[in-house]
Amino acid sequence: TNDGYIVTNFHVIEDATSVAVIDPAANREIAAAVVRTDPANDVAILKVNAQTVGIPLAPMFSGVKGEDVLTLGFPLVALQGQEQKATFGRINALSGIRNDIRFVQIDVPIQPGNSGGPLLNSRGEVIGVVTATLSQIVALRASGSLPQNVNYAVKIDYITPALNAAQ
């Protein structure tokens, strides 16, 4: 947000004793406070005391199957570097694993480091936060085949309550 609140996944900060965010433009680390968590929806709200520029949030999830989406993140930083990456794909299903309505299935390629990144619609609004990928090993054992780009994001509808409670 414009006032220093940052949305990420609970699993990203779950075992942390302290949290910091990196401002790549200024090449500095900023201490962040965890101000709200929602483990059930894999959401965490952080607060930094720094000037920030927010990304607009969609008022509610209104995505449709086949809609173009993108995510921003820092995948595999040790290999790919600190520059933010944009990856593109589509909405594949309006629910997650076992029809979980809190999530949307996407085929945007993600790797470790994309967790907690925004899922954006074509208007540049955050419609979700990238959360997980379908385990290839679990899928292979269950079906005998490897899934390709089966990924999930928690919908904005399950993020906004935690963000509003934190502010």
C-alpha positions as CSV (number, residue, x, y, z in Angstrom):
1,T,0.0,0.0,0.0
2,N,1.0,3.6,-0.1
3,D,1.4,3.7,3.7
4,G,3.9,0.8,4.1
5,Y,1.7,-2.3,4.3
6,I,2.9,-5.3,2.4
7,V,1.0,-8.5,1.7
8,T,2.8,-11.8,1.5
9,N,2.1,-15.5,2.4
10,F,2.1,-16.8,5.9
11,H,4.3,-19.7,4.9
12,V,7.0,-17.1,3.8
13,I,7.3,-15.7,7.3
14,E,6.0,-18.5,9.4
15,D,9.2,-19.5,11.2
16,A,11.0,-16.2,11.1
17,T,12.3,-14.6,14.2
18,S,12.7,-11.3,12.3
19,V,11.5,-10.1,8.9
20,A,13.1,-7.6,6.5
21,V,12.2,-6.6,3.0
22,I,14.7,-5.6,0.3
23,D,14.3,-2.4,-1.6
24,P,16.2,-3.3,-4.8
25,A,15.9,0.3,-6.2
26,A,17.7,1.7,-3.2
27,N,19.8,-1.5,-2.6
28,R,18.8,-1.6,1.1
29,E,17.2,-3.8,3.6
30,I,14.2,-2.5,5.6
31,A,13.0,-4.0,8.9
32,A,9.4,-5.1,8.7
33,A,6.9,-5.9,11.4
34,V,4.4,-8.7,11.1
35,V,1.2,-7.0,12.0
36,R,-1.4,-9.6,11.0
37,T,-1.4,-13.3,10.0
38,D,-4.1,-15.5,8.6
39,P,-2.5,-19.0,8.4
40,A,-5.8,-20.6,7.2
41,N,-5.6,-18.5,4.0
42,D,-1.8,-18.4,3.9
43,V,-1.8,-14.6,4.3
44,A,0.5,-12.3,6.3
45,I,0.5,-8.5,6.5
46,L,3.8,-6.7,7.1
47,K,4.4,-3.1,7.9
48,V,7.5,-1.1,7.0
49,N,8.4,2.4,8.1
50,A,9.4,3.6,4.7
51,Q,8.0,5.5,1.7
52,T,6.2,3.0,-0.5
53,V,4.2,3.0,-3.7
54,G,1.2,0.6,-3.6
55,I,-0.3,-1.5,-6.3
56,P,-4.0,-1.0,-6.7
57,L,-6.2,-3.8,-5.2
58,A,-9.2,-5.1,-7.0
59,P,-12.3,-4.6,-4.9
60,M,-13.1,-8.3,-5.3
61,F,-12.0,-11.3,-7.3
62,S,-13.8,-11.2,-10.7
63,G,-11.4,-13.2,-12.8
64,V,-12.7,-15.6,-15.5
65,K,-11.2,-18.8,-17.0
66,G,-8.8,-18.0,-19.7
67,E,-8.2,-14.4,-18.5
68,D,-4.6,-13.2,-19.0
69,V,-2.8,-12.6,-15.7
70,L,0.8,-11.9,-14.5
71,T,2.8,-12.1,-11.4
72,L,5.8,-10.2,-10.1
73,G,8.4,-11.9,-7.9
74,F,11.9,-12.7,-7.1
75,P,12.3,-16.4,-8.1
76,L,15.5,-18.3,-7.4
77,V,17.4,-15.2,-6.4
78,A,20.6,-17.0,-5.9
79,L,20.5,-18.1,-9.6
80,Q,18.5,-15.3,-11.3
81,G,19.6,-12.3,-9.3
82,Q,17.8,-9.5,-7.4
83,E,15.9,-8.0,-10.4
84,Q,12.1,-8.4,-10.1
85,K,10.7,-10.8,-12.7
86,A,7.3,-10.7,-14.4
87,T,5.8,-13.9,-15.6
88,F,2.6,-14.3,-17.6
89,G,-0.2,-16.8,-18.0
90,R,-3.9,-17.4,-17.6
91,I,-6.5,-18.3,-15.1
92,N,-7.2,-22.0,-15.6
93,A,-9.8,-22.6,-12.8
94,L,-11.7,-20.5,-10.4
95,S,-10.9,-22.8,-7.5
96,G,-7.8,-24.5,-6.1
97,I,-6.9,-28.0,-5.0
98,R,-9.9,-30.1,-4.2
99,N,-12.2,-27.2,-5.4
100,D,-11.0,-24.9,-2.6
101,I,-12.9,-21.6,-3.5
102,R,-10.3,-19.5,-1.7
103,F,-7.8,-20.0,-4.5
104,V,-7.6,-19.6,-8.2
105,Q,-5.6,-22.0,-10.4
106,I,-3.1,-20.3,-12.8
107,D,-0.6,-21.5,-15.4
108,V,1.8,-18.6,-14.7
109,P,5.2,-20.3,-14.3
110,I,6.4,-19.9,-10.7
111,Q,9.4,-21.0,-8.7
112,P,10.6,-20.6,-5.1
113,G,10.7,-16.9,-4.6
114,N,7.4,-16.2,-6.3
115,S,5.4,-17.0,-3.1
116,G,3.8,-13.8,-1.8
117,G,4.0,-12.0,-5.1
118,P,0.9,-10.2,-6.5
119,L,-1.3,-11.8,-9.1
120,L,-2.4,-9.0,-11.4
121,N,-5.1,-8.6,-14.0
122,S,-4.8,-6.7,-17.3
123,R,-5.8,-3.5,-15.5
124,G,-2.8,-3.8,-13.1
125,E,-5.0,-4.6,-10.1
126,V,-4.0,-7.2,-7.5
127,I,-6.5,-10.0,-7.7
128,G,-4.6,-12.5,-5.6
129,V,-1.3,-13.5,-4.1
130,V,0.8,-16.4,-5.5
131,T,0.7,-19.2,-3.0
132,A,1.6,-22.7,-4.2
133,T,2.4,-25.1,-7.0
134,L,0.9,-28.5,-7.3
135,S,3.6,-31.0,-6.1
136,Q,4.9,-32.9,-9.1
137,I,5.9,-35.8,-6.9
138,V,2.5,-36.1,-5.3
139,A,0.8,-35.8,-8.7
140,L,3.1,-38.4,-10.2
141,R,2.4,-40.8,-7.4
142,A,-1.4,-40.2,-7.6
143,S,-1.8,-40.1,-11.4
144,G,1.3,-41.5,-13.0
145,S,1.9,-38.2,-14.8
146,L,3.7,-34.9,-14.2
147,P,1.7,-31.7,-14.0
148,Q,2.9,-28.7,-15.9
149,N,2.4,-25.2,-14.6
150,V,-0.4,-26.0,-12.2
151,N,-0.1,-23.2,-9.7
152,Y,-2.4,-21.4,-7.2
153,A,-3.0,-17.9,-5.8
154,V,-5.2,-16.9,-2.9
155,K,-8.0,-14.6,-4.1
156,I,-8.1,-11.0,-3.1
157,D,-11.4,-11.7,-1.3
158,Y,-9.4,-13.6,1.4
159,I,-6.6,-11.1,1.6
160,T,-8.6,-7.8,2.0
161,P,-10.0,-8.7,5.5
162,A,-6.6,-9.3,6.9
163,L,-5.2,-6.1,5.3
164,N,-8.2,-4.0,6.6
165,A,-7.8,-5.5,10.1
166,A,-4.1,-4.6,10.1
167,Q,-4.6,-0.9,9.1
